[in-house]
Amino acid sequence: MSGQTNKNTETASYSDLKASDEAHQQHGFGHPLMQKGPRQLVIFESGDGAVLRDVEGKEYLDAMAGITVAHLGHGRTDLARVAFEQMSKLEVSSNPLNLTNSNAIKVCERLAGLAAQAFPDKITGSRVYLTAGGAEGVEAAYHLALRYWSKSGPLDSSVGGVYKKQKLISFRNCYHGSTFIPASMKPEISDYGWKRWMEGQPKEVYDHPAHRMFVSIDPPHELFLDKSKMKEGENVGQAAGSYS
């Protein structure tokens, strides 16, 4: 079957794709009922620059840049060609301990140089830690700061473990990521557009706990944190840091 194309998927109608979506895909930040709600499911098929096109030919301005990862635009054949050439040579390799690859070295050198140019008075001798996405980057920054203030301290010093700083400061009404620590840094409990998606549904459907549990769950740290011990003005992530 390698190299063959699924003709059924290519020629499927909108209604066929919608039915398949409801049966097989769980969308992020929501209950499956959202996919069956009154609002029409939008199924993208192609993109060109900042414009997306759905399976029915309607065009949309992609102000979100995909899911904030397509800032260079859609349909870039030049980037696709570079990716193809690199994947034909080496698609991935490990980098723990004494392992790496030539392109990882080159990109880290370039990023370190750009950082030094942007912040000449603050960044010298910078090093780059590569991650797979934003949430993983936030997690890495959290662990690095926690280790610095609670264990190691500055290199070649004897102050490691002296400060014991564990609380986090985060912006309100921001999305920091979906993994454990980034999600816990959001102080507000968000319903991710539940009201908007449930327009037209009966009240009993909107209020049913089996539905709302998917969109109103407390941030992860609240599952393990005694909120009665939170100090005035603390958000969940700050208070949870005290329990680390």
C-alpha positions as CSV (number, residue, x, y, z in Angstrom):
1,M,0.0,0.0,0.0
2,S,3.0,2.3,0.3
3,G,2.9,5.3,-2.1
4,Q,-0.8,4.7,-2.9
5,T,-3.4,7.4,-2.4
6,N,-6.7,7.0,-0.6
7,K,-9.1,8.0,-3.4
8,N,-12.1,7.9,-1.1
9,T,-10.6,10.6,1.1
10,E,-9.7,12.8,-1.9
11,T,-13.2,12.6,-3.5
12,A,-15.2,12.6,-0.2
13,S,-18.0,15.1,0.0
14,Y,-18.2,17.7,2.9
15,S,-20.9,15.6,4.6
16,D,-18.8,12.5,4.4
17,L,-15.8,14.3,5.9
18,K,-17.9,15.8,8.6
19,A,-19.4,12.4,9.5
20,S,-15.9,10.9,9.6
21,D,-14.6,13.8,11.7
22,E,-17.4,13.2,14.3
23,A,-16.6,9.5,14.4
24,H,-12.8,9.5,14.5
25,Q,-11.3,12.8,15.6
26,Q,-11.2,14.5,19.0
27,H,-10.6,18.2,18.6
28,G,-8.5,20.1,21.1
29,F,-10.1,22.1,23.9
30,G,-13.6,20.7,23.6
31,H,-16.2,18.1,23.9
32,P,-17.2,15.9,20.9
33,L,-20.6,17.6,21.1
34,M,-19.0,20.8,19.8
35,Q,-18.4,19.0,16.5
36,K,-22.1,18.2,16.2
37,G,-23.3,21.6,17.3
38,P,-25.2,24.2,15.2
39,R,-22.1,26.0,14.1
40,Q,-20.8,24.6,10.8
41,L,-17.6,22.6,10.8
42,V,-14.9,24.3,8.8
43,I,-12.6,21.8,6.9
44,F,-9.5,23.4,5.4
45,E,-7.9,21.8,2.4
46,S,-5.2,24.1,1.2
47,G,-3.4,27.4,1.8
48,D,-1.5,30.0,0.0
49,G,0.4,32.7,2.0
50,A,-1.9,34.0,4.6
51,V,-5.0,32.6,3.0
52,L,-6.7,29.3,3.8
53,R,-9.2,27.5,1.5
54,D,-11.8,25.0,2.7
55,V,-13.1,22.0,0.9
56,E,-16.0,24.0,-0.5
57,G,-13.7,26.7,-2.0
58,K,-14.4,29.4,0.6
59,E,-11.3,31.5,1.5
60,Y,-10.2,32.7,5.0
61,L,-7.6,35.1,6.2
62,D,-5.4,33.0,8.6
63,A,-4.7,35.7,11.2
64,M,-3.8,32.9,13.6
65,A,-0.9,31.6,11.4
66,G,-2.1,28.0,11.6
67,I,-2.0,27.5,15.3
68,T,0.7,30.2,15.7
69,V,3.3,28.1,13.8
70,A,2.9,29.1,10.2
71,H,4.2,32.7,10.3
72,L,6.1,32.2,7.0
73,G,2.9,31.4,5.1
74,H,1.1,28.4,3.7
75,G,2.0,26.6,0.5
76,R,5.7,27.5,0.5
77,T,7.2,25.2,-2.1
78,D,10.6,26.6,-1.5
79,L,10.4,25.5,2.2
80,A,8.9,22.2,1.3
81,R,11.8,21.5,-1.1
82,V,14.3,22.3,1.7
83,A,12.5,20.1,4.1
84,F,12.3,17.3,1.6
85,E,16.1,17.5,0.9
86,Q,16.9,17.5,4.6
87,M,14.6,14.6,5.4
88,S,16.0,12.6,2.5
89,K,19.4,13.0,4.1
90,L,18.5,12.9,7.8
91,E,15.1,13.5,9.3
92,V,15.9,13.3,13.0
93,S,18.6,12.2,15.4
94,S,19.0,12.1,19.2
95,N,20.8,14.9,21.1
96,P,21.1,13.9,24.8
97,L,24.5,13.7,26.4
98,N,27.2,13.4,23.7
99,L,24.9,13.1,20.7
100,T,23.9,15.8,18.2
101,N,23.9,16.5,14.4
102,S,25.5,19.1,12.2
103,N,22.4,21.1,11.5
104,A,21.5,21.4,15.2
105,I,25.0,22.8,15.9
106,K,24.6,25.4,13.0
107,V,21.1,26.6,14.1
108,C,22.1,26.9,17.7
109,E,25.2,29.0,16.7
110,R,23.0,31.2,14.6
111,L,20.3,31.7,17.3
112,A,23.0,32.5,19.9
113,G,24.5,35.1,17.6
114,L,21.1,36.7,16.9
115,A,20.4,36.9,20.7
116,A,23.8,38.5,21.3
117,Q,23.1,41.1,18.6
118,A,19.6,41.9,20.0
119,F,20.8,42.1,23.6
120,P,24.5,43.0,23.5
121,D,24.6,44.2,27.1
122,K,22.7,41.3,28.6
123,I,23.5,38.1,26.7
124,T,27.1,36.9,26.3
125,G,28.2,33.4,25.7
126,S,24.5,32.2,25.3
127,R,23.6,28.6,24.6
128,V,20.5,27.2,23.0
129,Y,18.2,24.5,24.3
130,L,16.1,23.0,21.5
131,T,12.5,22.0,22.2
132,A,9.7,20.6,20.1
133,G,7.2,23.4,20.8
134,G,6.1,26.4,22.9
135,A,4.7,24.4,25.8
136,E,7.8,22.3,26.1
137,G,9.9,25.6,26.0
138,V,7.9,27.0,28.9
139,E,8.3,23.7,30.8
140,A,12.1,23.9,30.2
141,A,12.3,27.5,31.3
142,Y,10.4,26.6,34.5
143,H,12.6,23.7,35.3
144,L,15.8,25.7,34.5
145,A,14.7,28.6,36.8
146,L,13.6,26.2,39.6
147,R,16.9,24.4,39.4
148,Y,18.9,27.6,39.4
149,W,17.2,29.2,42.4
150,S,16.7,26.0,44.4
151,K,19.7,23.8,43.7
152,S,22.6,25.0,41.6
153,G,22.8,28.8,41.7
154,P,25.3,30.6,39.4
155,L,28.1,28.4,38.0
156,D,31.3,28.2,40.0
157,S,29.6,29.6,43.1
158,S,28.6,28.3,46.5
159,V,25.1,29.8,46.7
160,G,23.2,26.9,45.3
161,G,20.1,26.1,47.2
162,V,20.3,29.3,49.3
163,Y,17.4,31.3,47.8
164,K,14.7,28.6,47.4
165,K,12.6,30.7,45.1
166,Q,9.7,28.6,43.8
167,K,6.8,31.0,42.9
168,L,6.0,31.9,39.3
169,I,4.7,35.2,37.9
170,S,2.5,34.8,34.8
171,F,0.4,37.1,32.6
172,R,-3.4,36.9,33.0
173,N,-5.7,36.0,30.0
174,C,-2.8,34.4,28.2
175,Y,-2.2,31.0,26.7
176,H,1.1,29.5,27.9
177,G,0.6,25.9,26.6
178,S,-1.4,22.8,27.1
179,T,1.0,20.7,29.2
180,F,0.9,20.5,33.0
181,I,3.0,23.5,34.1
182,P,2.0,26.0,31.3
183,A,-1.7,25.2,31.8
184,S,-1.3,25.8,35.5
185,M,0.2,29.3,34.9
186,K,-3.2,30.5,33.7
187,P,-5.1,31.9,36.7
188,E,-8.5,32.1,35.0
189,I,-10.7,29.1,34.4
190,S,-11.6,29.3,30.8
191,D,-14.4,27.6,29.0
192,Y,-12.6,27.9,25.6
193,G,-15.7,29.3,23.8
194,W,-18.2,26.9,25.2
195,K,-21.0,29.5,25.2
196,R,-20.2,30.4,21.6
197,W,-20.2,26.8,20.5
198,M,-23.4,25.9,22.3
199,E,-25.5,28.6,20.8
200,G,-28.9,27.1,19.9
201,Q,-28.5,24.0,22.2
202,P,-31.1,23.4,24.9
203,K,-30.1,24.6,28.4
204,E,-30.0,21.1,29.7
205,V,-27.4,20.3,27.1
206,Y,-25.3,23.4,27.8
207,D,-25.3,22.8,31.6
208,H,-24.9,19.0,31.6
209,P,-21.8,18.1,33.7
210,A,-20.8,15.3,31.4
211,H,-20.3,17.9,28.7
212,R,-18.9,20.8,30.7
213,M,-16.3,18.7,32.4
214,F,-14.3,18.8,29.1
215,V,-14.1,22.5,29.0
216,S,-14.3,23.8,32.6
217,I,-11.8,21.6,34.3
218,D,-9.6,23.5,36.7
219,P,-6.0,24.1,35.7
220,P,-3.9,21.0,36.5
221,H,-2.3,22.2,39.7
222,E,-5.7,22.8,41.2
223,L,-6.3,19.0,41.2
224,F,-3.5,18.6,43.7
225,L,-3.5,22.0,45.5
226,D,-5.5,23.0,48.6
227,K,-6.8,26.4,47.4
228,S,-7.7,27.4,50.9
229,K,-4.0,27.9,51.5
230,M,-3.6,30.3,48.6
231,K,-2.5,33.8,49.6
232,E,-4.5,36.9,48.5
233,G,-3.4,37.9,45.0
234,E,-1.7,34.6,44.1
235,N,-2.7,32.7,41.0
236,V,-2.8,28.9,40.9
237,G,0.7,28.6,39.3
238,Q,2.3,30.8,42.0
239,A,0.7,29.0,44.9
240,A,1.4,25.6,43.4
241,G,5.1,26.5,43.2
242,S,5.2,26.7,46.9
243,Y,4.2,23.0,47.1
244,S,6.9,21.8,44.7
